[in-house]
Amino acid sequence: MTDHLNETPAQDAAVLTCALTGVLTDPARHPVPVTPEEMATAAKEAFDAGASIMHVHFRQQGEGMGRFPSWEPDLAETICEAIRQACPGVIINMSTGVIGPDVSAPLACLERVKPEIAACNAGTLNYLKTRSNGQWAWPPMVFDNPVEKVQKMVTAMDAVGTVPEFECFDVGILRSIQLYVENGWAPKKPETNLVMGVASGMPADPKLLEVLVNYLVEGTTWQTTVIGRQEVWDVHQRTAELGGHLRTGVEDTFYLPNGDRCRGNGDLVEALANTARNAGRAVASPAEARQILGLAPS
């Protein structure tokens, strides 16, 4: 464990990620892009606002099916190429999350797209939420990520030159990253994403963040994914102050710091860039982001 809080956070540029669309959010009700054209347009708005990385999920393209995920490699390639064309030098961060032991579908997309970064869910979580009346918002589910599944993902990412970004939904998952490193199959400086705000995971609490940073593997780059309404912005601000990198997008929230609903990803990234600047940090360009994260030049 490293006492990161007792170090002066580096006042280096903050790398901004935009989570463009998410997994199941209904495009009939919310401003989430689905088609390759919509994804490219949303990415360009976020890119122009300061995002160097686009975190991408893929959605089914049939009429009325846009709220459901797709693992069709041709579609994944089309979407990522459209984003790359719209945003010169952009970094692709591909989602890989699936329920169950069969990871062949995301790995097929990974091999086709060869993203610079891919999300790697680093441990298992009971994924729960209740409505105001106490009823489950969805049937209780286990987001299962046992060690053999995580290791298989990391091995596949390594084979195509993709950097794993370890997604940590609770403190035990975060602490497991050090064990993966010690066991020899995770990068020695693993990129780490602290996911806060899932109802059954770590809350979106700046005070908790101040504890969590002490459990990062020494020397790693890290960011927060903060899920919720306008309360997420306090965590974004503390992340920026502590030297972490920043992520927002309509996957994570629809709300701006003043409580207004966003029009789309560009609004959210613009607010996130202001958060970085409020902490005295510049916003990294794509080339700077690649250098900070140890990625190959575009």
N, C-alpha and C positions, 0 to 999 in steps of 0.2 A: 504494500500500500504506500502510495506517495502522497506527501502532504502538499497537494497542489494549492490549497488555499493560502499557505504561508509563502508561496512564491508570488512575485509580481507578475500578473498576467501579461504575456507579450502583447504589445500594442501593434501587432501586425495586422495585415488586411484580413477581413472576415470573408470566408467563402460562403456564398449564398446558394442554397438549393431550393428549387421550386418543385413541390409534389403536385404534379399537374392534374391528376384526376381521381386517384384512389381505386378502391376495389368494387364497391357495390352502390355508391351514391347514385341516385336516380337522376339522369339528365333531364327528365321531364319536370323535375321540381327544383333542380339546383344548377348553377352555371358550371357544369363539368364537361370538358371536351371528350369526344368519343372517336370521331372519324380522324383519319390521318390529317386532313386539312384543318380540322378544329384543333387537334393536338399541336400542329405546327404553328397555328396562329396564337394559341395560348402560350406556347413556349417563346415565341418572338416577343410577346408583350412582357413576359417575365424576364427574358434575356435583356431587353432594352432597359428594364428597371433595375438590373444589377445581378440577376441570377446567372451563375456560370454552370450550374449543374441542373439537369432535369431528371427528376425521379419519375419513372414511367411505369404505369400499368397499361395493359391492353384490354380493350373491351370488345365484345361481340358487335358486329357491324349490321346485322339484320334489323329490319324495322321492329321497334319495340324491344330490342334485345340489348340496348346499349348500357343497361345497368349490370350486365353480367360479364364476368371476366372471360378472356380468350387467351389460349396458349398456342395459337396458330403461328408457326414461324414466319410464314410469308407476310402476315399482317404485322407481326412484331418488326420485321425488317423494314416494311413500308413506312410504318409510323416513325421509327428511329431515323430513317433516311430523310423523311420530310422535316423532322426537327433539326437534323444536322444541316440540311440545306437552308433552312430559315435562320439558323443561328450559327454562323461560322465560328469554329473553335469550341463549341459547346461540349460539355462532358455529359455522357449518358450514364445514369444510375438506374439499373433495371430491377424491378421487383422480382422476387423468386418465391414468394410465400404461397404454400399450398398446404392443405390439410391431408394427413395421411402419409404413408411411407413412400408412395410412388412420386418421384421427382423428375420423371422422364420428360414431362411436358415443359416445365421451366428450363430444364437443361437443354432441350432442343432449341428453345428461343435464345438461350444464352450463347449457344454455339453459333447460331445464325447471326445474332446481332453483334457479339463480341463487345459488349459495353466496357467502358473504362472502369466502372464500379458496378457492383450489384449488391443489393440488400441481402443480408444473410441473417435470418432470424436465429438467435443464438441460444434459445432455450424455450421450454414449454410454459404455457400460461392458460389457466382457466379464463376464457374470454367471455365476460359477462357484462350485462347492463340491465337495469330495471327502468320502467317507465314511472311516471308520477304516481300511478295507482299501485305500484309494487309489482306489477306483472313484468315478466321478462320481456325485454325489447326484442330478443330473438331467443330461440332455444339455447340453453347453456351448451357451450361447445369448448372443446379442448384444442387449442392451437398447439399441436404437438410438434416439437422440435427436439427429439432425443439426440444424443451426442453423435450416433452413427449417421443420422440424417444431416446434421450440421457439417460433419466432416466430409460427407459425400459432396455437399454443396461447395465447400472450400476447395476440394480437390478438382472439381469440375471448373470452378472459376480460375484456378491456377493454370489449368490446361489451356485456356483461351486468353490468358493474360489479363484477366479481370481482377480487380482488387475487391475483396469482400469487405462490406461495411456491416459490422456486427450490431444488430438491432437488439436492444436490451429493454425489456418491459418491466423488469423488477430488479431488486438489488442482488438477489441470488444469481440471476442471469448475468448481470454485470460482473460479479465476482468470478463466474465461471470462465470468463475470457482469459484471465490470468492462468487458469488451469489448462486451457486449450494451448496456450503458448508454451507452458511448461511441458506439456505432452508432446510437443514438437510439430504439430501440423497447422497451427495458426501463425500468421505473420508475427514477428517479434514486436512490431509496433502496430497493433491492429487498429484500424479505423473503427471508432465506436460511436454509436448513435443511442443516446439516452431518450427512450420513448416515454413521455410523461403525459398523463391525462386520460389514458384508458381506464375505465371505471374499476376494473379488477387488477390494475397494475399500479405503477408509481403515479401518484397525483402530480398535477401541474403546480408545483410549490417551489418558489425560489429558495426557501430555506432548506428543502430536501436537496435541491441541486448543489447547494454549498457543501453538503455531506458527500454526495455521490462522486464529485470530482476527485475526492481523496482515494477512490477505489479504481480509478483508471490505471491501466498499464502505463508505466512510466514511458514518456516520449511519444505516446500515441496522439493522433489528431482526433478531435471529437466534436460532436454537434448535439443539439437537442432537436427532437421532433415533439412538438407540443400540441395536444389535441384538446379542443374545447372552444369556448367563446372568447370574449375579449380578455378574459383573465389570463390567457396564454401569453400575453405580451409582457407581463412582468417577468416570466421565465425567460423569454427571448432577451429581455434587457439584461438580466443577470448573466445569461450565457455569454452575451457579448462582453460584459465587464470582466468575466472570468477567463476570457481568451478562447472560448469555444466558437465553433462555426454555427451557422444559422440556417434553419429551414422553415418554410411556410408553403402554403398552397391550398387549393380547395379540397385536397384530400384531408387536410388537418383542421381547417377552420373556414368559416365564411365571414368572420367578423374582424373588423379593423379595430385599432386601439381605442377609438372613441365609441365603439359599440355599433357603428353602422355596418350593414351588410356590404360586403365587397361586390363589385361588378364581375370580378374574375381574378385570375392569378396575378395580373399586372399590379392591381391595387395592393394586394398583400405583399408582394415583393418590394414595392416602393416603400411601404411602411417598415418592412424588415431592414431595408437599406438605411433608413433613418435611425433605426435602433442601433445599428452598428456605428453610425456616425455619432450618435449621442454618447456612445462609450469611448469616443476618441479614436475609432478605428476606420480605416478606409475600407471600401468594398473591393474585393479582389476581382480583377479581370479574369477571363478564361485562362490566359497564359499564366497569370500569377497563381490562379487556383491549381493549375497543373503542377507548378513548381512546389507550392505548399504541400500538396498531397502526394508528391513523388510520382506523378504520372508522366507519360511520354508527351512531348509536344505534339500539337495537332498537325 
